[in-house]
Structures are given as structure tokens and as C-alpha cells.
Amino acid sequence: MRKSRRLLQQNRTILFEKFKESLSSVLPVTGIVFLLCFTISPVPNDLLLGFILGAALLIVGMGLFTLGADMAMIPIGSHVGSAITRSRKVWVVVLVSLVVGIFITMSEPDLQVLAQQVPGVPNMTLILSVAVGVGLFLVVAMLRMLLRVHLSHLLIGLYILVFLLAAFVPSEFLSVAFDSGGVTTGPMTVPFIMALGAGVAAIRSDGNAENDSFGLVALCSVGPILAVLILGIVYGAGSGAYEYTPIPVSEDSRELGLLFLSSLPSYLEEVAVALCPILVFFLLFQVVELHLSGRELARIGVGVVYTYLGLALFLTGVNTGFMPVGTYIGELIGSMSIRWIIIPIGMVIGYFLSAAEPAVHVLNQQVFQLTAGGIPAKALSTSLSIGVSISVGLSMVRVLTGLPILCLLIPGYLLAGVLTFFTPPIFTAIAFDSGGVASGPMTATFLLPLATGVCMGVGGNVVVDAFGVVAMVAMTPLITIQLLGIYHAFRSRKTPSGPDAPSTPSQDQEDIVILDTQGDDEIITF
């Protein structure tokens, strides 16, 4: 009885800490939007009240989700990854990775939204193509880890192929194709895939295992881009166009409350559909291979409930409360004579918005655990925020000027590719993972509506000019986090050594131990 009380108290403490983390992440964005609403872009009272309710749901939902990911999604992925690696059978790794990639991607809520936005391609065709793309590239990512192929070489070759295909694709597909790489690696996919990589790395005994545990999200982001580009070549210029969804109007607070209550069941259903394939797959693995204890299964079960409720509340908050405000503010500013002000406004929003992405918390925790604290979480999150800030500013420039997206993506990825030759490998892998992690539901449901509103305000082409903000958010962290890696390597070389050096390792010395490990141990054989 006393033990149960102590365990319950510990869970309450952890949950309270998660709520504090989510509050500190969401509060800055809420404050910025409030400032805009009371100054240059006033919004109707019902939209503002809806935004406040959405922020409250966001805080509660993110707290529950991050706790659920710690208790369920990450352990599930880690157990499965370790089990398929222990089997030492190539066909098991290939089959499990392909099935996991396809089913998790098909159940990703953001993919359903993407399917509605691609002109001229049937929804199910797009969903299946993107899901198979993620599944195939998850197989590539797992085999890369086991065979110890350099991630940077693989990514450079794949992005060369992407940009070659982009030259033959109609402009209506380009922005959405690059957006798809970030959208499909969402809050349901990222925790599981990253934990899968950690589980595989735990079996390897060489010093590079922790470096190679990152990079799965990066490779899985390439699959959707290639899939949509190929569909664009096959289908040609689509006849479809962007369909504007009117902003809902609530006459009073009761009607607004009913709007949220009516939206919640649909997101509960979406998240249930998203979780079911993962749970069924895990239970089958439990019966056949894992055989976890009842206590561990109970903990995972509680974590699944937290994940389910948290993600449903999160999606309800951002879609019902944040999306309408983003569209309204964007359209209002886009129609002003000083519309250029959206560039610095967007940069400030982007800086703080990345901290509110659920998967960013998962990435930070994974990096902290696998590097034993060698890569400071603060430095990583700051670099990520700076990258997102720059990307949003560039996106707003593109919306205002009609600049083609390839004029920004080609130089950006070229610079990211060059940096891979000078950056410690672990930072390269984390950087390319962070691109997919940062471009999650907050980006899709606030930044994209903001860009859409601005585009409508200036009279631009929404499909060509506004879409692409997710792609930009996925690109710039590749540069900023690699620059962070170069800076850390430079600081590590300047660390004092010799008889006058301090006897206790400093933070910099701990970093260089992690960055410079080059193991020559036995490769896993099959």
C-alpha cells in the first residue's frame, strides 16, 4: 500500500513537471499572438476566446503526450528495435521495418491533411505512395545502421536525386512535395522511429553506435518527397486548386464551447486509428518475441492512455483554436500597406513555436540520453529555434515576392551538404533528424495557415507560394545544428591538456569523448 502511494506520488510529480514544460513552451507563442491581436491585427472576440481555449488544450495535451511518449512509445520502439537486431536476420529487419513504416505513416493524422492539398491526385493514391516511401526508406535507414554506411554520403546522393526529379515536376507539386517530408514525420511517427533506432544501436558494441542511432527520421523524410515528386511527373499539372475553408463564427461562448466539443470526437477517432496499428504490432511482437513482464506491460498501457488523450487534446486545440487565428492574422497583415512587417513577426513566432512541437521534446530527451548529457539540450533547442526562425522569415519573403521555392531549397541543401564534411557525424545525424521533427503539427496548423492568409491577402497563388513553409522549416535546422557541431568541435580542440589540465573532465572534454569515438569493433553479421 505504501509502495503504491509512493509510486502514485512520483507519477503526479512527473506529470506536474511535464505540464510546467509545456506551459513554458506554449506561453511565449500565446503572448506574441495576444500582442498582435491587441495592436496591429485585431481579431473578433470569438476567435480570440477560441485561441485561449486552444492554448489551454495545447498545454494539457502536450504534457500528457510527452509523459506518454516516455512511458510507452519510446520503450515500445526500443524493445522492438533490440529484438529484430538480436535476431541477426536480414529478412526480419527488412520485413519489420517495411511494415512498421507503412502502417505508422498511413495512420499519421497530418498525412490526411496533406492528401487534401495535393491537386489532381486521388487521396488514397497519395497516402499509399507516401506510406510505401516511408516504409522503404525506414528499411534503408535500418540497414545503414547495421552495415555502418555513412549517413552524409547517403543523404547527399538522395537529395541530388530529389532535385533532379524536381526539374520535371509541375510547380503545383513542388511545394507540397517538399512539405510532405516534414508533415509525415509527425508526433506519432517520430517517437517510435527514434526509439527503434536507439534499440538497434543498443545491441551494437562499437563506439559509433550512438552516432548511428540518429538519422532514421532524416531518411524517412526523403521517401514522401520522392513519392509526391513521382506522382507529380505521372499525373502532370493537376486541375485541382486550393479550397478555402471559411473561418468558423461563434455567436457566443456556448456556441464556441460546442465547436470544441464537436471537434474532439473526430480527433479522438483519428488518434485511435493512429495508435491501433502500433499496438497490434507490439502485442504480436510481445507474444512471439519480447515476453515482457506484467509490470512493464502495465506501465506501457498507462503510457498509451496518456499518449492517446494528450495527442487528441493537442490536435483539437491547434486545429480548432490556433488555425483560424493564424489564417485571420495572416490575411489581415497581408492586405496592409506595411505587409512586410510579417517577416520579422513570422521570425519571432517561428523562434518560439519550435519549442511547442511535441516531437522536439522527444528529440531533446533522446539526444540527452544517448550522449549521456554530452550535447547540451539548451544549445540544441536554441539552434533549432534559430533555424525555424530563419525559415519562417524566408517563407514570408517568398509569399510576398512569389520567389520560386527551389531558389531557396537548392542553395540551402547544398550548404547543408557541404557542412557534412566538416561537422562531427553525430551532429550531422541530429541535424537531419531535427528537420523532420521541427516541422510537426504546430507548423502545419499555425505557420501554414499564417502563410496561407498572407498569400490570400496579397493575391498570390496559395498552392505555389504559401505551401512550402513546412519544407523551409525542415531545411534550415540542417544548417544551424551542423554549425553548432562545428563550434563544439572547435571548442573541444581548445580544451587544455597535459600536466596542467584539470583532473576532473569539463563539459567540453566530455563532449569531445562523445564526438571523437571511432570504434573498430566487430560489425554485426547475419
N, C-alpha and C positions, 0 to 999 in steps of 0.2 A: 504493500500500500504506500509506504514511504517512498519507495523507488519510483512508483508510478507518478506520485505527486512531483517528485524532483524532475522527472522526465517531462511532465506537462509544463512545469515552470520554465525549463530550458527551451521548450518549443515556443512558449509565449515570448520569451526574451528574444529569441532569434527572429520571430515574426515581427516584433516591435522594431528591431534593428532594420529589417527589410523595408518596413513602412517608412522609417526615417530616411533610408537611402532613396527610396522612390520619391518621397516628398522633396528632398534636396535636388533631385533630378528634374522634376516637373515644375517646381516653383519658379525658376528663372524664366522659362518659356511662358508660363502663365502671366508673370509680371510684365514681360515685354508686350504681349498681346493686350493686356489691360492698358498699358501706356498708349499703344496705338489707338485703342478704342476710345480713349478719353481725350485724344489730341487730334491727329490728322485724319483718322479714318473711323468716325463714329459708326457704330453698328446698332441695329434695332435691339430693344431690350430682351426680346425672346432669344435672339442669337447669343447675346452676352450671358444670359442666365443658363442657356444650354451649354455654353463653353465652360462655365463654372461647374456644372454638374458633370460634364465630361472630364474635367480635370480631377474631380474627386474620384470618379470611377477609375481614372488612369492611375492615380496614386495607389488605391487599394488593389487594383488588378495587377500592377507591376510588382507590388510587394508579395502578393500571393504567388505570382508566376515565378519570380526568381527563387523563392523558397521551394516551390515545386520542382523547378529545374535542378536545384541542388539535391533534393531528396529522391527524385525519380528519373528524370530524363538523362541526366549525366551518368548515374550508376547503370541504367539500362544500357546505354551506348558503350560504356566502358566494359561491362560484363560480356556483351556480345562481341565487341572487338577483340577482347582477350581470348574468347572461346574459339573464334574462327581462325585466329593466328596459331593457337596451340594445336589445331588440327593438322597444320603443316600441309594442307592440300590446296592446290591452286584452284581447283574447281569449286571448292567450298567458299573460298574468298570471293571468287568471281560471282557465283550464284547469289550468295547472301547480299553482297554489295549491290548487285543489279536490282534485286527485288526490293531491298530497303530503299534505294534511291528512287525507284519508280513510285512506290506506294506512298512514301512520305511526301514526295513532291506533288502527287495528284491530290493529296489531302491538304496541301498548304492553302490557307484561306486567300492569300494575296494572289495566287495564280488564277483564281476565279475572276478577280477584278481585272487582271491583265487580259484574260481571254475576251472580255467585253470591249477592250480598247483597240484591238488589232483589226484594221479594216479589211474586209473581204475574205477572211479565213474562218471556217466553222469553228465554234468554241471547242468542241471535243477533239478536233484535229490538232488544234494548238496545244491543248492540255496534254494529250498523249505524246506529242512530239517533244515538248519541253520535259515531260517526266522521263521519257526514254533517254533524252540528252543528259539529264542529271544522273540517271542510273548508270549509263555508260561511263561518264566521267568520274563517278564515285569508284567504279571498278578500276579505272586508270589511276586514281589517287591512291587506292589501297595497294595496288601492285607497285606503284612508285615507292611507297614506304618500305615494302618488303624487299624490293630489289635495289633500293638506295639510289634511285635516279635523281639527278639534280633538279630541284623544283624550278629554279630560274630558267634553265635551258628549256624545260618542257613548256613553261608559260610563254616564253618569248616565241617559240615555234607556233604555239596555238594562237596567240594574238596576231601573228603575221598572217596566219590562215584566215582569222576573223576579218581583218581589214582588207585582205584580197577579195573575200566574198562580198564585203560591204560595197565594193565598187560596182557590183552588178545588181544591187538591190534598190528598188524604188524608195524615194525619200520618205514615203508614208510608213515604211517598215523600220527605218534605221533607228530612230529614237526609241521606239518601243522594243526593238530587238535588244539594244544595249540596256534598256531599263529592266528587261526580263532577267538579266543576270543577277541583279540585286534583289528583285522582288521575290524570286523563287527560293532564295536562301533566307527565309524568314524565321520568326520566333519558334516555329515548330521544328524546322529542319536543322537549324544551326546547333542547338544544344546536343542533339542526338549525334550529328555528324562529327562534331568536335570531340565528343566523348568516345565515339567509335575510334577515332584516330589515337586518342590517349590510351585506349585499351590495347590497340595493336602495338603502340610504342612501348607499353609496359612489359611486353614479352621479349623485346629485343634487348640485348645486353651491351650494345656498342654505345659509344659516347654521343653519337649523332641522333639517337632515338628521339630525344625530346625535341630536337630541331624539326625532325621529320613528322612529328605528331601534328604540326600545323601545316596548312596548305590544302587540306581537304575541301574546305569551303571555297577557296580560290579556284580550284579545278572544277568543282561542281557549278560554279558561276559561269564557266565558259560554255557548258553544254546548252543552257537555254538560249544564249546569244546565237550560237551556231544553228540551233533548231529554228529560231524565228527568221534568221537570215536565209536559210534554205527554203523555208516556206515562202518568203518574200520573192525569191527567184522563181519558185514553182508557180505561185499564184499571180505574180505580177502586181501592177498597181491596182489596189482594191477599190471598189466602188463605194465602200463604207466611209463614213465620216464620223467625227466626234459628236456624240449625242449629249447635249447639255441636260443635266439633271437639275430641275428647279430646286432652289433652297427652300426647305420646309418652313412654313409660317405657323406659329403657335399664338392663338389669341390670348391665352392666359397661362398661368403656371400649371394648372391642372392639365391642360392640353399638352404642355411641354413634357410633364411627367409621363403622360400616356404615350407620348412619342418614344421616350426612352424605354418604357416598359414593353411597348410593342416591338422594339428593335432587339431587345435582349434575347427572346427565344430563338431568333434566327441565328444569332452568333453562338448561342449555346449548342445549337444543332451543328453549325459549321465546325466548332472546336471538337465536338463529339466525333464527327466524321473524320476529323484530322487525327484524333488520338486512337481511334479504333484499330487501324492497320498496325500501328506501332505496338499496341497492347497485345493484339492477336499474335503478332510475330514474336514478341517477347515471351508470351506464355508457351508457345510451341517450343521455343528455344529452352525455356525453363524445364519442360518435361523431357526433352531429348538430351540436353547437354548440360545446362547450368546447375540444376538441383540446389538452388539457394535455400537458406533456412527460412522457416516461417516468420521469424522476426524481421529478416531482411525484406521479405515479400510484403509484410505489413507496412514497413516504412516506405517502400516504393508505392504501395497502394495509396497511402496518405498523401504522398508527394504528387501522385497523378491527380487526385482530387483538387489539391492546391493549384496545380497547373491548369486544370480544366476551368475551374472557377475564375482564376486570375486572368487567363487569356480571353475568356468570354467577356468579362467586365472591361478589360483593356480595349478590346475591339469595339465594344459598344460605346465606350467613352470617346475614342478617337474618331469613329465614323459618324456618330450622331452629334457629338459636341464640337469636335475640332474641325472636321472637314468643311461644314458650312461657313464657319467663321473665316477659315483660310481663303475660301473662294471669294467671299464677300469683300474682305480686306484687299485682296489682290486686284479684283475688278475695280474697286473704288480708287486705289492708288494708280492703277494703270490708266485710268481716264483723266487723271490730273495733269496739269501742265508741268508739274515738278515730278513726273513719274520716275525720273532717275533715282529718286530717294529710295526706291525699293531695293536698290543694290546694297547700300550699307545696312538697311533694315534686314534684308534677307541674310546677310552675312552674320549679323548678331544673332538672329533666330537660329541659323544653322549651327553656330558655335555651341549654343546651349541645348539644341534639340537632340544632338547625338547622344547626350547623357541620358536621355529619356527612352532610348531604344532598349527593349528588354534583352536582346541578344548581346549588346555591348557589355552588360554586366557578366554574362556567361563567358565572353572572351576574356575580360579582365581577370576573372577568377581562374580560368584555365591557364592563362599565362603565368599568374602568380604561383599556382600550384606546381606546374611543370618546370618552372625555372627556380623554384624554392625562394621566390621573392627577389631574384636577381634582376628582373626588369621591373622598375617601379611602376605601380599602377597609375600613379598621378601623371608621370611623364607620358605613359601610353595614352591615357584618356585625353590629355591636353593636346598631344599631337593629332589624335583622331578628330578632336573638336576643331582644331585649326584647319585640317584638311576639309572637313564638311563645310566650314565657314567659307573657305575659298571657292569650293564647288558651287555653293548656292549663289555667291556673288557672280561667278561666271555664267551660271544658268540664267540669272536675271538679265545680264548683259545680252545673252543670246536671245532671250524672249523679246527684249526691247529693240534689238537691231536686226533680228532674223538671220543671224550668223549660222551657217550650217554646222551641225554638231560634230562632224568629222574634223572641222578646223580646230576644235579643242581636244577631241579624243585622241587623234593621231599624235600630236606633239606630247600630250600627257602620258600616253602609254609608252611612247618612245623614250621619254625621260625616265619613266619608271623602269623600263627595261635596261637602260644604261646604268642606273643606280644599282641594279642587282649584282653587277661585277665589283662593286666597292662596299657593299653592305654585308655585315655578318649574316650567315644563312638563316638564323632563327628570326632575325628582324625582317628579312625578305618574306619568309613564310607568313609571319604575323601580319605584315603589311597587306599582302594579297588576300588574306582571310578577312581582314578588317573592312575591306571594301564591300564585301557582301554582307558583313554583319551590320555596318552602319546604315545601309540602305534598306531599312526594315519598314514596319507598318507606320511609324511616325512620319517617315519621309513620304510614304505613299499616300497618307491620309491628311497631311498638313502642307508639306512643301509642294507636292504636286498640285493640289487644289490652289495653293497660293500662286504658283506659276501659271496655272490654267486661268485663274481670274485676271492676272496681269495681262496675259495674252489676249483674252477677250476684251479687256479694256482698251488695248492699243489696236485691236482689229487684226491680230495675226492669225496664223494657221495653228490651231491648238495641237493637232496630231504631230506636225513637223517641228514646231517651235517650243511648245510648252513641255511635251513629253521629252524625256532626256535628262530631267533633273535627277532622277534616281541613278542614271548612268554616271552623271557627273559626281554625285555623292560617293559612288562606288570606286571612282578613279583617283581622286586627289589624296585619300589616305595612303595609297600605294607610295606616293612621293614623300609625304610628311613623315610617315613612320620609318621609311628607309633612311631619311635624313637623320632621324633620331638615332637609328642604329649606327650610322657613320659617326655621329657625335659621341656616342657611348664608346665606340671602339677607339676614337681619338683620345678620349679622357683616360681610357684604360691603359693606353701606351705611356701616358704621362705619370702613371702611378709609381711612387718611389719604390725602389727595390734595393736589395743589398743589406749590409750590416746595419745601416742607419734607418732601414724601413721599420715601421711599427710592427710589433709582433702579432697584433690582432688584425685579421683581414678587414679592410674597409669595404664599404659598399661597392666602390669601383673595382676592388680586387675580386670580390665575389662575382661581379658582372663578367669580368674577363675570363674567369674559370668556366662560366657557362658558355660564353661566346666562342672560346677557342678550343673546346674539346673536340678532338679529331680521333675518334676511335677506329682501330683497325681490327676489331674483333670479328668473330665468325659471323658470316651472313646467314640468315635463316634459309634453310634448304627445304625442299619438298620431296 
